[in-house]
Amino acid sequence: MNLNSREKSKEMAKIAYKALDDKKAIDIRIIDISEVSPIADYFIIANGNNPNQVASLTDNVDEFLGKAGYECSHKEGAGANSSWILLDYNDIIVHVFDKENRGFYNLEKIWNDGKEINIEEL
């Protein structure tokens, strides 16, 4: 399958969403930042209930995207008791928080120039 860049990032966002949903992530949001930043096309933001679920969610995203042929170029925050893990796949960036830190950092508000979309819009 030969996808153009925008189709590729949409496909990656769908896969990441499915991986998060598969492990019962809370409040999964997709923000299209392609018009406001060159760093990526989409942010996918979600949270888990505790550090173990946060780790499980990011492991699942890594597994699903890896099976689809996409590699994580950069990972931050992974480790015991992680409260925020970032997975950078260049075209998409996945942020998984615990509940407290998601509210504290409030990326949805910081990136409100981007367009929040739902999974059906991809």
Stockholm file with secondary structure:
# STOCKHOLM 1.0

chainA/1-122         MNLNSREKSKEMAKIAYKALDDKKAIDIRIIDISEVSPIADYFIIANGNNPNQVASLTDNVDEFLGKAGYECSHKEGAGANSSWILLDYNDIIVHVFDKENRGFYNLEKIWNDGKEINIEEL
#=GR chainA/1-122 SS CCCCHHHHHHHHHHHHHHHHHHTTCEEEEEEECTTTCSSCSEEEEEEESSHHHHHHHHHHHHHHHHHTTCCCSEEESCSTTCSEEEEECSSEEEEEEEHHHHHHHCHHHHTTTSEEECGGGC
#=GC SS_cons         CCCCHHHHHHHHHHHHHHHHHHTTCEEEEEEECTTTCSSCSEEEEEEESSHHHHHHHHHHHHHHHHHTTCCCSEEESCSTTCSEEEEECSSEEEEEEEHHHHHHHCHHHHTTTSEEECGGGC
//
